[in-house]
Amino acid sequence: MKGEITVRIEGYMRRYPVERISATPKFEQFRVSGRNGFIVFQSNRPLLRGNGLKLKRIDWKLIEGSLRSMSARDALANSLDEYVRRLEKEGNL
């Protein structure tokens, strides 16, 4: 599943393509592509939803790639969280 997220990093709004690359009953991984490469985030959303925990916060972990600042990582994780919630509302996940 491919999509796009909008992120505010260091005062600039940027758009990045996102792709869900794997999903298991416990974890799922998303690849965020940029100009110089890509990073991969992992979430525990399938485990939480499988246990009926719809209001619990999803944990995002950077498992591949690197970023210059922690604030950029947090901004990307928040945008991914909004993207996933929107897909859940639409029934696409």
C-alpha positions as CSV (number, residue, x, y, z in Angstrom):
1,M,0.0,0.0,0.0
2,K,1.5,3.3,-1.1
3,G,0.6,6.8,0.0
4,E,2.1,10.2,1.0
5,I,2.6,12.0,4.3
6,T,3.2,15.7,4.9
7,V,5.8,16.6,7.6
8,R,6.9,19.8,9.2
9,I,10.7,19.5,9.8
10,E,12.8,22.5,10.8
11,G,10.0,24.9,9.8
12,Y,9.5,23.5,6.3
13,M,6.6,21.5,5.1
14,R,7.8,18.5,3.1
15,R,6.0,15.6,1.4
16,Y,7.3,12.1,1.5
17,P,6.1,8.9,-0.2
18,V,5.2,6.1,2.2
19,E,4.9,2.4,1.5
20,R,3.9,-0.5,3.8
21,I,6.5,-3.1,3.1
22,S,5.6,-5.9,5.5
23,A,2.9,-6.8,8.0
24,T,2.8,-9.7,10.5
25,P,0.3,-10.3,13.4
26,K,2.6,-8.4,15.7
27,F,4.4,-5.7,13.7
28,E,4.2,-3.8,10.5
29,Q,6.9,-1.8,8.7
30,F,6.6,1.4,6.6
31,R,9.3,2.7,4.3
32,V,9.6,6.5,4.0
33,S,11.5,7.6,0.9
34,G,13.5,10.8,0.6
35,R,15.8,12.4,-1.8
36,N,18.9,10.7,-0.5
37,G,17.5,7.3,0.5
38,F,14.9,5.8,2.7
39,I,14.2,5.0,6.3
40,V,12.0,2.2,7.8
41,F,9.7,2.6,10.8
42,Q,8.2,-0.4,12.6
43,S,4.9,-0.2,14.6
44,N,3.1,-2.5,17.0
45,R,-0.3,-1.6,15.6
46,P,-1.4,-5.1,14.5
47,L,-0.6,-6.5,18.0
48,L,-2.6,-3.7,19.7
49,R,-5.6,-4.0,17.4
50,G,-5.5,-7.8,17.6
51,N,-5.9,-7.5,21.4
52,G,-8.8,-5.0,21.1
53,L,-6.7,-2.0,22.2
54,K,-8.0,0.7,19.9
55,L,-7.2,3.7,22.1
56,K,-3.6,2.7,23.1
57,R,-0.8,4.7,21.5
58,I,1.1,3.1,18.7
59,D,4.8,2.8,19.3
60,W,7.0,3.7,16.3
61,K,10.6,2.6,16.1
62,L,13.2,3.6,13.5
63,I,14.8,0.3,12.5
64,E,16.6,1.2,9.3
65,G,18.3,4.4,8.2
66,S,19.3,7.5,10.1
67,L,18.1,11.0,10.6
68,R,20.0,14.2,11.6
69,S,17.8,15.1,14.5
70,M,15.5,13.5,17.0
71,S,12.8,16.1,16.2
72,A,12.7,15.0,12.6
73,R,12.2,11.4,13.8
74,D,9.4,12.4,16.1
75,A,7.8,14.5,13.3
76,L,7.9,11.6,10.9
77,A,6.5,9.2,13.5
78,N,3.6,11.6,14.3
79,S,2.8,12.0,10.6
80,L,2.9,8.2,10.1
81,D,0.6,7.8,13.0
82,E,-1.9,10.2,11.5
83,Y,-1.6,8.5,8.1
84,V,-2.3,5.0,9.7
85,R,-5.3,6.4,11.6
86,R,-6.7,7.9,8.4
87,L,-6.3,4.6,6.6
88,E,-8.0,2.7,9.5
89,K,-11.0,5.1,9.4
90,E,-11.3,4.6,5.7
91,G,-11.1,0.8,6.2
92,N,-8.0,0.3,4.1
93,L,-5.9,-1.3,6.9
